[in-house]
Amino acid sequence: MTATTTAPAAAGEAADVRAGRREWVGLAVLALPTLLVSLDVFVLVLALPKLALSLHADGTEQLWIMDTYGFMVAGFMVTMGTLGDRVGRRKLLLAGAAAFGAASVVAAFSTSAGMLIAARAALGIAGATLAPSTLSLIGTMFVNPRQRAEAIGIWAGCFTVGAIVGPMVGGFLLEHFWWGSVFLLGVPAMVVLLVIGPKLLPEYRDETAGRLDLPSVALSLAAILPVVYGVKELARDGFRLVPLLALAIGLVIGYVFVQRQRTLADPLVDFSLFAAKAFRTALGGMLLFSMLGGTTMLFVAQFFQLAQHLSPVGAALGLLPGMAASTVSFLAAPVLARRVRTGALIASGVALAAAGMAILAFVDPAAGPVWPSLGFAVTSLGVGPMVALGTDLVVGSVPVRKAGAAASLAQTVNEFGYSFGLATAGTLGNAVARAHGLPAGLHVVAGAAAVAFAALVWFAARNLRPAA
């Protein structure tokens, strides 16, 4: 199948163009890398003690093994989304899948910590191609708004399925095989994608796009990487000169990057996309969710282990109802959106998430793990409309030729949100936990999230509507 440019359908035509069996099977193929990348992140946490012992990795090397992947994904996401619009989304996806599979093999058979860190960096760069490419291809394959929302719900649900399956599969592999086996999980999925993808997935390339502006690529990396490094280090070790300086440098370069984009005929990031109210509101809501939701999940996991004295497996089981609830929520949100206005549905979901946070804000450590597990599950049940429908609004509110750039912005917001959440709410919660105990830290983080989500309810109901 050769690269083609598909003209975007008019709003009325889009509602009549329905995807068939080929597109739904293609979605299953696209879901594979999404599921496996999510699973890969969670199994590494389990594998770290064994691989650190085997590779004689010190504390600093262990941190780089964990963080390098996230740094590279965050740094290259915007570039890869825009590059896919220019060279072809399917082509970039397949190239990224091949690179991800090869880097996974190198990681699995690494003989030193430095070799594994380099492999993790390559995995991050390859991983940065996968999310925006799959999401923008979904926008191309599913033109009908209802079907697109359902497809994105399934795609988003794969992240939580990976989180559910990851600890179980990882635990089994680490019990019966060597630590490198966890890195080989994604290889079969990437092989399937490389074999079947060219037959089922359409190609889309924006023939009107200009050349990729390499100075903009360099500026984006020089802005994003120091910022991500700075907020991660501030969250981990508190206020120190080096991360503060890195953060300041990143912000200054970011300002230069924004100014350059406004002068280019073919910018790396088209800031005119933010003119759409649904686009900027959905991105802002997703940023808030990833900031506070991800940080709260981390505190709940620590609460189970440190305050409730559960084993890592017990803590994972405590989180399991919430993971299952979020999966159900991702799948149900597009179906409910057929009968309920998008803004009202998202606002209702946020209100439910706020209620779950309120439960966590008042949980009693002496009451056992039931109430924190319930609070996390209620919060997770409210996540689906914002994440699934919000992502659909981001992709659906821009022209088809800009879908890759929009998808990359949506994923970059999630990456930044989690890091900023740890640096802000996480730092505050840790400070309270050190002074008054871990339950107090959880109460502060969950309480702040409940208040923030309650404010978001009104804003979402007023500003979030599907694109015309």
Contacts in CASP RR format, 6 or more apart in sequence:
PFRMAT RR
TARGET T0000
AUTHOR 0000-0000-0000
METHOD contacts of the structure
MODEL  1
MTATTTAPAAAGEAADVRAGRREWVGLAVLALPTLLVSLDVFVLVLALPK
LALSLHADGTEQLWIMDTYGFMVAGFMVTMGTLGDRVGRRKLLLAGAAAF
GAASVVAAFSTSAGMLIAARAALGIAGATLAPSTLSLIGTMFVNPRQRAE
AIGIWAGCFTVGAIVGPMVGGFLLEHFWWGSVFLLGVPAMVVLLVIGPKL
LPEYRDETAGRLDLPSVALSLAAILPVVYGVKELARDGFRLVPLLALAIG
LVIGYVFVQRQRTLADPLVDFSLFAAKAFRTALGGMLLFSMLGGTTMLFV
AQFFQLAQHLSPVGAALGLLPGMAASTVSFLAAPVLARRVRTGALIASGV
ALAAAGMAILAFVDPAAGPVWPSLGFAVTSLGVGPMVALGTDLVVGSVPV
RKAGAAASLAQTVNEFGYSFGLATAGTLGNAVARAHGLPAGLHVVAGAAA
VAFAALVWFAARNLRPAA
1 90 0 8 1.000
1 198 0 8 1.000
1 199 0 8 1.000
1 202 0 8 1.000
1 203 0 8 1.000
2 203 0 8 1.000
3 88 0 8 1.000
3 90 0 8 1.000
3 91 0 8 1.000
3 203 0 8 1.000
3 204 0 8 1.000
3 205 0 8 1.000
4 202 0 8 1.000
4 203 0 8 1.000
4 204 0 8 1.000
4 205 0 8 1.000
5 204 0 8 1.000
5 205 0 8 1.000
5 206 0 8 1.000
5 207 0 8 1.000
6 140 0 8 1.000
6 202 0 8 1.000
6 204 0 8 1.000
6 400 0 8 1.000
7 400 0 8 1.000
8 399 0 8 1.000
8 400 0 8 1.000
8 401 0 8 1.000
9 17 0 8 1.000
9 143 0 8 1.000
11 468 0 8 1.000
14 143 0 8 1.000
14 144 0 8 1.000
14 145 0 8 1.000
15 144 0 8 1.000
15 145 0 8 1.000
16 144 0 8 1.000
17 143 0 8 1.000
17 144 0 8 1.000
18 144 0 8 1.000
18 147 0 8 1.000
19 141 0 8 1.000
19 142 0 8 1.000
19 143 0 8 1.000
19 144 0 8 1.000
19 147 0 8 1.000
19 151 0 8 1.000
22 200 0 8 1.000
23 141 0 8 1.000
23 142 0 8 1.000
25 200 0 8 1.000
26 141 0 8 1.000
26 196 0 8 1.000
26 197 0 8 1.000
26 200 0 8 1.000
26 201 0 8 1.000
27 138 0 8 1.000
27 141 0 8 1.000
27 142 0 8 1.000
27 151 0 8 1.000
27 154 0 8 1.000
27 155 0 8 1.000
29 192 0 8 1.000
29 193 0 8 1.000
29 196 0 8 1.000
29 197 0 8 1.000
29 200 0 8 1.000
29 201 0 8 1.000
30 134 0 8 1.000
30 137 0 8 1.000
30 138 0 8 1.000
30 155 0 8 1.000
30 201 0 8 1.000
31 154 0 8 1.000
31 155 0 8 1.000
31 158 0 8 1.000
32 189 0 8 1.000
32 192 0 8 1.000
32 193 0 8 1.000
33 97 0 8 1.000
33 100 0 8 1.000
33 130 0 8 1.000
33 134 0 8 1.000
33 186 0 8 1.000
33 189 0 8 1.000
33 190 0 8 1.000
33 193 0 8 1.000
34 130 0 8 1.000
34 131 0 8 1.000
34 134 0 8 1.000
34 155 0 8 1.000
34 158 0 8 1.000
34 159 0 8 1.000
35 158 0 8 1.000
35 159 0 8 1.000
35 161 0 8 1.000
35 162 0 8 1.000
35 165 0 8 1.000
35 189 0 8 1.000
36 185 0 8 1.000
36 186 0 8 1.000
36 189 0 8 1.000
36 190 0 8 1.000
37 100 0 8 1.000
37 127 0 8 1.000
37 130 0 8 1.000
37 131 0 8 1.000
37 186 0 8 1.000
38 158 0 8 1.000
38 159 0 8 1.000
38 160 0 8 1.000
38 161 0 8 1.000
38 162 0 8 1.000
38 163 0 8 1.000
39 162 0 8 1.000
39 163 0 8 1.000
39 165 0 8 1.000
39 166 0 8 1.000
39 169 0 8 1.000
39 185 0 8 1.000
39 186 0 8 1.000
40 104 0 8 1.000
40 123 0 8 1.000
40 182 0 8 1.000
40 183 0 8 1.000
40 185 0 8 1.000
40 186 0 8 1.000
41 69 0 8 1.000
42 162 0 8 1.000
42 163 0 8 1.000
42 166 0 8 1.000
42 167 0 8 1.000
43 166 0 8 1.000
43 167 0 8 1.000
43 169 0 8 1.000
43 170 0 8 1.000
43 171 0 8 1.000
43 173 0 8 1.000
43 182 0 8 1.000
43 185 0 8 1.000
44 65 0 8 1.000
44 66 0 8 1.000
44 182 0 8 1.000
45 66 0 8 1.000
46 167 0 8 1.000
46 170 0 8 1.000
46 171 0 8 1.000
46 174 0 8 1.000
46 182 0 8 1.000
46 312 0 8 1.000
47 170 0 8 1.000
47 174 0 8 1.000
47 179 0 8 1.000
47 180 0 8 1.000
47 182 0 8 1.000
48 62 0 8 1.000
48 65 0 8 1.000
48 66 0 8 1.000
50 174 0 8 1.000
50 178 0 8 1.000
50 179 0 8 1.000
51 57 0 8 1.000
51 65 0 8 1.000
51 116 0 8 1.000
51 179 0 8 1.000
51 180 0 8 1.000
52 59 0 8 1.000
52 61 0 8 1.000
52 62 0 8 1.000
52 65 0 8 1.000
54 178 0 8 1.000
54 179 0 8 1.000
55 61 0 8 1.000
55 110 0 8 1.000
55 111 0 8 1.000
55 112 0 8 1.000
55 113 0 8 1.000
55 116 0 8 1.000
56 113 0 8 1.000
57 65 0 8 1.000
57 113 0 8 1.000
57 116 0 8 1.000
58 113 0 8 1.000
61 113 0 8 1.000
61 114 0 8 1.000
61 117 0 8 1.000
62 113 0 8 1.000
63 236 0 8 1.000
64 117 0 8 1.000
64 120 0 8 1.000
65 113 0 8 1.000
65 116 0 8 1.000
65 117 0 8 1.000
65 120 0 8 1.000
67 232 0 8 1.000
68 117 0 8 1.000
68 120 0 8 1.000
68 121 0 8 1.000
68 124 0 8 1.000
69 120 0 8 1.000
69 121 0 8 1.000
69 123 0 8 1.000
69 124 0 8 1.000
70 124 0 8 1.000
70 228 0 8 1.000
70 415 0 8 1.000
71 121 0 8 1.000
71 225 0 8 1.000
71 228 0 8 1.000
71 229 0 8 1.000
72 120 0 8 1.000
72 121 0 8 1.000
72 123 0 8 1.000
72 124 0 8 1.000
72 125 0 8 1.000
72 127 0 8 1.000
72 128 0 8 1.000
73 124 0 8 1.000
73 127 0 8 1.000
73 128 0 8 1.000
73 415 0 8 1.000
74 224 0 8 1.000
74 225 0 8 1.000
74 228 0 8 1.000
74 412 0 8 1.000
74 415 0 8 1.000
74 416 0 8 1.000
74 419 0 8 1.000
75 128 0 8 1.000
75 220 0 8 1.000
75 221 0 8 1.000
75 224 0 8 1.000
75 225 0 8 1.000
75 228 0 8 1.000
75 412 0 8 1.000
76 124 0 8 1.000
76 125 0 8 1.000
76 128 0 8 1.000
76 129 0 8 1.000
76 221 0 8 1.000
77 128 0 8 1.000
77 131 0 8 1.000
77 132 0 8 1.000
77 408 0 8 1.000
77 411 0 8 1.000
77 412 0 8 1.000
77 415 0 8 1.000
78 220 0 8 1.000
78 224 0 8 1.000
78 268 0 8 1.000
78 269 0 8 1.000
78 405 0 8 1.000
78 408 0 8 1.000
78 409 0 8 1.000
78 412 0 8 1.000
79 128 0 8 1.000
79 212 0 8 1.000
79 217 0 8 1.000
79 220 0 8 1.000
79 221 0 8 1.000
79 268 0 8 1.000
79 408 0 8 1.000
80 92 0 8 1.000
80 128 0 8 1.000
80 129 0 8 1.000
80 132 0 8 1.000
80 133 0 8 1.000
80 408 0 8 1.000
81 92 0 8 1.000
81 129 0 8 1.000
81 132 0 8 1.000
81 133 0 8 1.000
81 136 0 8 1.000
81 404 0 8 1.000
81 405 0 8 1.000
81 407 0 8 1.000
81 408 0 8 1.000
82 212 0 8 1.000
82 268 0 8 1.000
82 269 0 8 1.000
82 404 0 8 1.000
82 405 0 8 1.000
82 408 0 8 1.000
83 92 0 8 1.000
83 212 0 8 1.000
84 91 0 8 1.000
84 92 0 8 1.000
84 129 0 8 1.000
84 132 0 8 1.000
84 133 0 8 1.000
84 136 0 8 1.000
84 205 0 8 1.000
84 404 0 8 1.000
85 136 0 8 1.000
85 204 0 8 1.000
85 205 0 8 1.000
85 206 0 8 1.000
85 209 0 8 1.000
85 401 0 8 1.000
85 402 0 8 1.000
85 403 0 8 1.000
85 404 0 8 1.000
85 405 0 8 1.000
86 205 0 8 1.000
86 206 0 8 1.000
86 209 0 8 1.000
86 210 0 8 1.000
86 211 0 8 1.000
86 212 0 8 1.000
87 205 0 8 1.000
88 203 0 8 1.000
88 204 0 8 1.000
88 205 0 8 1.000
89 133 0 8 1.000
89 136 0 8 1.000
89 137 0 8 1.000
89 140 0 8 1.000
89 203 0 8 1.000
89 204 0 8 1.000
89 205 0 8 1.000
89 404 0 8 1.000
90 133 0 8 1.000
90 137 0 8 1.000
90 197 0 8 1.000
90 198 0 8 1.000
90 201 0 8 1.000
90 202 0 8 1.000
90 203 0 8 1.000
90 204 0 8 1.000
91 203 0 8 1.000
91 205 0 8 1.000
92 129 0 8 1.000
92 133 0 8 1.000
93 129 0 8 1.000
93 130 0 8 1.000
93 133 0 8 1.000
93 134 0 8 1.000
93 137 0 8 1.000
93 193 0 8 1.000
93 201 0 8 1.000
94 193 0 8 1.000
94 194 0 8 1.000
94 197 0 8 1.000
94 198 0 8 1.000
95 129 0 8 1.000
96 126 0 8 1.000
96 127 0 8 1.000
96 129 0 8 1.000
96 130 0 8 1.000
96 133 0 8 1.000
97 126 0 8 1.000
97 130 0 8 1.000
97 190 0 8 1.000
97 193 0 8 1.000
97 194 0 8 1.000
98 190 0 8 1.000
98 194 0 8 1.000
99 122 0 8 1.000
99 125 0 8 1.000
99 126 0 8 1.000
99 129 0 8 1.000
100 123 0 8 1.000
100 126 0 8 1.000
100 127 0 8 1.000
100 130 0 8 1.000
100 186 0 8 1.000
100 190 0 8 1.000
101 126 0 8 1.000
101 186 0 8 1.000
101 187 0 8 1.000
101 190 0 8 1.000
101 191 0 8 1.000
102 122 0 8 1.000
103 119 0 8 1.000
103 122 0 8 1.000
103 123 0 8 1.000
103 124 0 8 1.000
103 126 0 8 1.000
104 119 0 8 1.000
104 123 0 8 1.000
104 183 0 8 1.000
104 184 0 8 1.000
104 185 0 8 1.000
104 186 0 8 1.000
104 187 0 8 1.000
104 190 0 8 1.000
105 183 0 8 1.000
105 184 0 8 1.000
105 187 0 8 1.000
106 115 0 8 1.000
106 118 0 8 1.000
106 119 0 8 1.000
106 122 0 8 1.000
107 116 0 8 1.000
107 119 0 8 1.000
107 120 0 8 1.000
107 123 0 8 1.000
107 180 0 8 1.000
107 183 0 8 1.000
108 180 0 8 1.000
108 181 0 8 1.000
108 182 0 8 1.000
108 183 0 8 1.000
108 184 0 8 1.000
109 180 0 8 1.000
110 116 0 8 1.000
110 119 0 8 1.000
110 180 0 8 1.000
131 407 0 8 1.000
131 408 0 8 1.000
131 411 0 8 1.000
132 404 0 8 1.000
132 407 0 8 1.000
132 408 0 8 1.000
132 411 0 8 1.000
133 404 0 8 1.000
133 407 0 8 1.000
134 155 0 8 1.000
135 152 0 8 1.000
135 155 0 8 1.000
135 391 0 8 1.000
135 395 0 8 1.000
135 403 0 8 1.000
135 404 0 8 1.000
135 407 0 8 1.000
135 410 0 8 1.000
135 411 0 8 1.000
136 204 0 8 1.000
136 395 0 8 1.000
136 403 0 8 1.000
136 404 0 8 1.000
136 406 0 8 1.000
136 407 0 8 1.000
137 201 0 8 1.000
137 202 0 8 1.000
137 204 0 8 1.000
138 148 0 8 1.000
138 151 0 8 1.000
138 152 0 8 1.000
138 155 0 8 1.000
138 395 0 8 1.000
139 148 0 8 1.000
139 151 0 8 1.000
139 395 0 8 1.000
139 396 0 8 1.000
139 400 0 8 1.000
139 403 0 8 1.000
140 202 0 8 1.000
140 204 0 8 1.000
140 400 0 8 1.000
140 403 0 8 1.000
141 151 0 8 1.000
141 201 0 8 1.000
141 202 0 8 1.000
142 148 0 8 1.000
142 150 0 8 1.000
142 151 0 8 1.000
145 392 0 8 1.000
145 396 0 8 1.000
145 466 0 8 1.000
146 334 0 8 1.000
146 337 0 8 1.000
146 338 0 8 1.000
148 392 0 8 1.000
148 395 0 8 1.000
148 396 0 8 1.000
149 333 0 8 1.000
149 334 0 8 1.000
149 337 0 8 1.000
149 388 0 8 1.000
149 389 0 8 1.000
149 392 0 8 1.000
150 334 0 8 1.000
150 335 0 8 1.000
152 334 0 8 1.000
152 388 0 8 1.000
152 391 0 8 1.000
152 392 0 8 1.000
152 395 0 8 1.000
153 330 0 8 1.000
153 331 0 8 1.000
153 333 0 8 1.000
153 334 0 8 1.000
153 384 0 8 1.000
153 388 0 8 1.000
153 391 0 8 1.000
153 392 0 8 1.000
154 330 0 8 1.000
154 331 0 8 1.000
156 330 0 8 1.000
156 384 0 8 1.000
156 387 0 8 1.000
156 388 0 8 1.000
156 391 0 8 1.000
157 326 0 8 1.000
157 327 0 8 1.000
157 330 0 8 1.000
157 331 0 8 1.000
157 388 0 8 1.000
160 323 0 8 1.000
160 326 0 8 1.000
160 327 0 8 1.000
160 330 0 8 1.000
160 380 0 8 1.000
161 327 0 8 1.000
163 323 0 8 1.000
164 320 0 8 1.000
164 323 0 8 1.000
164 324 0 8 1.000
164 327 0 8 1.000
167 312 0 8 1.000
167 313 0 8 1.000
167 316 0 8 1.000
169 185 0 8 1.000
170 182 0 8 1.000
173 181 0 8 1.000
173 182 0 8 1.000
173 185 0 8 1.000
174 181 0 8 1.000
174 182 0 8 1.000
204 400 0 8 1.000
204 403 0 8 1.000
206 401 0 8 1.000
206 402 0 8 1.000
208 401 0 8 1.000
209 266 0 8 1.000
209 401 0 8 1.000
210 265 0 8 1.000
210 266 0 8 1.000
211 266 0 8 1.000
212 268 0 8 1.000
213 260 0 8 1.000
213 264 0 8 1.000
213 266 0 8 1.000
213 267 0 8 1.000
213 268 0 8 1.000
215 260 0 8 1.000
216 257 0 8 1.000
216 260 0 8 1.000
216 261 0 8 1.000
216 264 0 8 1.000
216 267 0 8 1.000
216 268 0 8 1.000
216 269 0 8 1.000
217 268 0 8 1.000
219 253 0 8 1.000
219 254 0 8 1.000
219 256 0 8 1.000
219 257 0 8 1.000
219 260 0 8 1.000
220 254 0 8 1.000
220 257 0 8 1.000
220 268 0 8 1.000
220 269 0 8 1.000
222 250 0 8 1.000
222 253 0 8 1.000
223 250 0 8 1.000
223 251 0 8 1.000
223 253 0 8 1.000
223 254 0 8 1.000
223 256 0 8 1.000
223 257 0 8 1.000
224 250 0 8 1.000
224 412 0 8 1.000
226 246 0 8 1.000
226 247 0 8 1.000
226 249 0 8 1.000
226 250 0 8 1.000
226 253 0 8 1.000
227 246 0 8 1.000
227 247 0 8 1.000
227 250 0 8 1.000
227 251 0 8 1.000
227 416 0 8 1.000
228 415 0 8 1.000
228 416 0 8 1.000
228 419 0 8 1.000
229 243 0 8 1.000
229 246 0 8 1.000
230 243 0 8 1.000
230 244 0 8 1.000
230 246 0 8 1.000
230 247 0 8 1.000
230 423 0 8 1.000
231 243 0 8 1.000
231 247 0 8 1.000
231 419 0 8 1.000
231 420 0 8 1.000
231 422 0 8 1.000
231 423 0 8 1.000
232 243 0 8 1.000
232 419 0 8 1.000
232 422 0 8 1.000
232 423 0 8 1.000
233 240 0 8 1.000
233 242 0 8 1.000
233 243 0 8 1.000
233 246 0 8 1.000
234 240 0 8 1.000
234 243 0 8 1.000
234 244 0 8 1.000
234 247 0 8 1.000
234 423 0 8 1.000
234 427 0 8 1.000
235 419 0 8 1.000
235 421 0 8 1.000
235 422 0 8 1.000
235 423 0 8 1.000
235 426 0 8 1.000
235 427 0 8 1.000
237 243 0 8 1.000
238 427 0 8 1.000
258 271 0 8 1.000
260 267 0 8 1.000
261 267 0 8 1.000
261 268 0 8 1.000
261 269 0 8 1.000
261 270 0 8 1.000
261 271 0 8 1.000
262 271 0 8 1.000
269 405 0 8 1.000
269 409 0 8 1.000
270 402 0 8 1.000
270 405 0 8 1.000
273 279 0 8 1.000
273 398 0 8 1.000
273 402 0 8 1.000
273 405 0 8 1.000
273 406 0 8 1.000
273 409 0 8 1.000
274 280 0 8 1.000
276 397 0 8 1.000
276 398 0 8 1.000
276 467 0 8 1.000
277 463 0 8 1.000
278 393 0 8 1.000
278 397 0 8 1.000
278 463 0 8 1.000
278 464 0 8 1.000
278 465 0 8 1.000
278 466 0 8 1.000
278 467 0 8 1.000
279 393 0 8 1.000
279 394 0 8 1.000
279 397 0 8 1.000
279 398 0 8 1.000
279 406 0 8 1.000
281 459 0 8 1.000
281 460 0 8 1.000
281 463 0 8 1.000
281 464 0 8 1.000
282 390 0 8 1.000
282 391 0 8 1.000
282 393 0 8 1.000
282 394 0 8 1.000
282 397 0 8 1.000
282 464 0 8 1.000
283 394 0 8 1.000
283 409 0 8 1.000
283 410 0 8 1.000
283 413 0 8 1.000
284 413 0 8 1.000
285 386 0 8 1.000
285 390 0 8 1.000
285 456 0 8 1.000
285 460 0 8 1.000
286 386 0 8 1.000
286 387 0 8 1.000
286 390 0 8 1.000
286 391 0 8 1.000
286 394 0 8 1.000
286 410 0 8 1.000
286 413 0 8 1.000
286 414 0 8 1.000
287 413 0 8 1.000
287 414 0 8 1.000
287 416 0 8 1.000
287 417 0 8 1.000
287 420 0 8 1.000
288 452 0 8 1.000
288 453 0 8 1.000
288 456 0 8 1.000
289 353 0 8 1.000
289 383 0 8 1.000
289 386 0 8 1.000
289 387 0 8 1.000
290 413 0 8 1.000
290 414 0 8 1.000
290 416 0 8 1.000
290 417 0 8 1.000
290 418 0 8 1.000
290 421 0 8 1.000
291 417 0 8 1.000
291 418 0 8 1.000
291 420 0 8 1.000
291 421 0 8 1.000
291 424 0 8 1.000
291 425 0 8 1.000
292 357 0 8 1.000
292 421 0 8 1.000
292 425 0 8 1.000
292 445 0 8 1.000
292 448 0 8 1.000
292 449 0 8 1.000
292 452 0 8 1.000
292 453 0 8 1.000
293 379 0 8 1.000
293 383 0 8 1.000
293 449 0 8 1.000
294 418 0 8 1.000
294 421 0 8 1.000
295 418 0 8 1.000
295 421 0 8 1.000
295 422 0 8 1.000
295 425 0 8 1.000
295 426 0 8 1.000
295 445 0 8 1.000
295 449 0 8 1.000
296 357 0 8 1.000
296 360 0 8 1.000
296 376 0 8 1.000
296 379 0 8 1.000
296 442 0 8 1.000
296 445 0 8 1.000
296 446 0 8 1.000
296 449 0 8 1.000
297 319 0 8 1.000
297 376 0 8 1.000
298 422 0 8 1.000
298 426 0 8 1.000
299 426 0 8 1.000
299 429 0 8 1.000
299 438 0 8 1.000
299 441 0 8 1.000
299 442 0 8 1.000
299 445 0 8 1.000
299 446 0 8 1.000
300 319 0 8 1.000
300 360 0 8 1.000
300 372 0 8 1.000
300 376 0 8 1.000
300 442 0 8 1.000
301 315 0 8 1.000
301 319 0 8 1.000
302 438 0 8 1.000
302 442 0 8 1.000
303 363 0 8 1.000
303 365 0 8 1.000
303 372 0 8 1.000
303 438 0 8 1.000
303 439 0 8 1.000
303 442 0 8 1.000
304 310 0 8 1.000
304 314 0 8 1.000
304 315 0 8 1.000
304 318 0 8 1.000
304 319 0 8 1.000
304 369 0 8 1.000
304 372 0 8 1.000
305 311 0 8 1.000
305 312 0 8 1.000
305 315 0 8 1.000
306 438 0 8 1.000
307 365 0 8 1.000
307 438 0 8 1.000
307 439 0 8 1.000
308 365 0 8 1.000
308 368 0 8 1.000
308 369 0 8 1.000
308 372 0 8 1.000
310 318 0 8 1.000
310 369 0 8 1.000
318 369 0 8 1.000
318 372 0 8 1.000
318 373 0 8 1.000
318 376 0 8 1.000
319 373 0 8 1.000
319 376 0 8 1.000
321 373 0 8 1.000
321 374 0 8 1.000
321 376 0 8 1.000
321 377 0 8 1.000
322 373 0 8 1.000
322 376 0 8 1.000
322 377 0 8 1.000
322 379 0 8 1.000
322 380 0 8 1.000
322 381 0 8 1.000
323 380 0 8 1.000
324 377 0 8 1.000
325 377 0 8 1.000
325 378 0 8 1.000
325 380 0 8 1.000
325 381 0 8 1.000
326 380 0 8 1.000
326 381 0 8 1.000
326 382 0 8 1.000
326 383 0 8 1.000
326 384 0 8 1.000
328 381 0 8 1.000
329 380 0 8 1.000
329 381 0 8 1.000
329 382 0 8 1.000
329 383 0 8 1.000
329 384 0 8 1.000
329 385 0 8 1.000
329 388 0 8 1.000
330 383 0 8 1.000
330 384 0 8 1.000
330 387 0 8 1.000
330 388 0 8 1.000
332 384 0 8 1.000
333 345 0 8 1.000
333 384 0 8 1.000
333 385 0 8 1.000
333 388 0 8 1.000
333 389 0 8 1.000
334 388 0 8 1.000
334 389 0 8 1.000
334 392 0 8 1.000
336 345 0 8 1.000
336 385 0 8 1.000
337 345 0 8 1.000
337 385 0 8 1.000
337 389 0 8 1.000
340 348 0 8 1.000
341 465 0 8 1.000
342 389 0 8 1.000
342 393 0 8 1.000
342 464 0 8 1.000
342 465 0 8 1.000
342 466 0 8 1.000
343 460 0 8 1.000
343 461 0 8 1.000
343 463 0 8 1.000
343 464 0 8 1.000
343 465 0 8 1.000
344 461 0 8 1.000
345 385 0 8 1.000
345 389 0 8 1.000
346 385 0 8 1.000
346 386 0 8 1.000
346 389 0 8 1.000
346 390 0 8 1.000
346 460 0 8 1.000
346 461 0 8 1.000
346 464 0 8 1.000
347 456 0 8 1.000
347 457 0 8 1.000
347 458 0 8 1.000
347 460 0 8 1.000
347 461 0 8 1.000
347 464 0 8 1.000
348 385 0 8 1.000
349 381 0 8 1.000
349 382 0 8 1.000
349 383 0 8 1.000
349 384 0 8 1.000
349 385 0 8 1.000
349 386 0 8 1.000
350 382 0 8 1.000
350 385 0 8 1.000
350 386 0 8 1.000
350 453 0 8 1.000
350 456 0 8 1.000
350 457 0 8 1.000
350 460 0 8 1.000
351 453 0 8 1.000
351 454 0 8 1.000
351 457 0 8 1.000
352 378 0 8 1.000
352 379 0 8 1.000
352 381 0 8 1.000
352 382 0 8 1.000
353 378 0 8 1.000
353 379 0 8 1.000
353 380 0 8 1.000
353 381 0 8 1.000
353 382 0 8 1.000
353 383 0 8 1.000
353 386 0 8 1.000
353 453 0 8 1.000
354 449 0 8 1.000
354 450 0 8 1.000
354 453 0 8 1.000
354 454 0 8 1.000
354 457 0 8 1.000
355 378 0 8 1.000
355 379 0 8 1.000
355 450 0 8 1.000
356 375 0 8 1.000
356 376 0 8 1.000
356 378 0 8 1.000
356 379 0 8 1.000
356 446 0 8 1.000
356 450 0 8 1.000
357 375 0 8 1.000
357 379 0 8 1.000
357 446 0 8 1.000
357 447 0 8 1.000
357 449 0 8 1.000
357 450 0 8 1.000
357 453 0 8 1.000
358 446 0 8 1.000
358 447 0 8 1.000
358 450 0 8 1.000
359 371 0 8 1.000
359 374 0 8 1.000
359 375 0 8 1.000
359 378 0 8 1.000
360 372 0 8 1.000
360 375 0 8 1.000
360 376 0 8 1.000
360 379 0 8 1.000
360 442 0 8 1.000
360 443 0 8 1.000
360 446 0 8 1.000
360 447 0 8 1.000
361 442 0 8 1.000
361 443 0 8 1.000
361 446 0 8 1.000
361 447 0 8 1.000
361 450 0 8 1.000
362 443 0 8 1.000
363 371 0 8 1.000
363 372 0 8 1.000
363 375 0 8 1.000
363 439 0 8 1.000
363 442 0 8 1.000
363 443 0 8 1.000
364 371 0 8 1.000
365 439 0 8 1.000
372 442 0 8 1.000
386 460 0 8 1.000
389 464 0 8 1.000
390 464 0 8 1.000
391 410 0 8 1.000
392 466 0 8 1.000
393 464 0 8 1.000
393 466 0 8 1.000
393 467 0 8 1.000
394 406 0 8 1.000
394 407 0 8 1.000
394 409 0 8 1.000
394 410 0 8 1.000
395 403 0 8 1.000
395 406 0 8 1.000
395 407 0 8 1.000
395 410 0 8 1.000
396 403 0 8 1.000
396 406 0 8 1.000
396 466 0 8 1.000
396 467 0 8 1.000
397 406 0 8 1.000
397 467 0 8 1.000
398 405 0 8 1.000
398 406 0 8 1.000
425 445 0 8 1.000
425 448 0 8 1.000
425 449 0 8 1.000
426 445 0 8 1.000
428 444 0 8 1.000
428 445 0 8 1.000
428 448 0 8 1.000
429 441 0 8 1.000
429 442 0 8 1.000
429 444 0 8 1.000
429 445 0 8 1.000
430 441 0 8 1.000
432 440 0 8 1.000
432 441 0 8 1.000
432 443 0 8 1.000
432 444 0 8 1.000
433 440 0 8 1.000
433 441 0 8 1.000
433 442 0 8 1.000
END
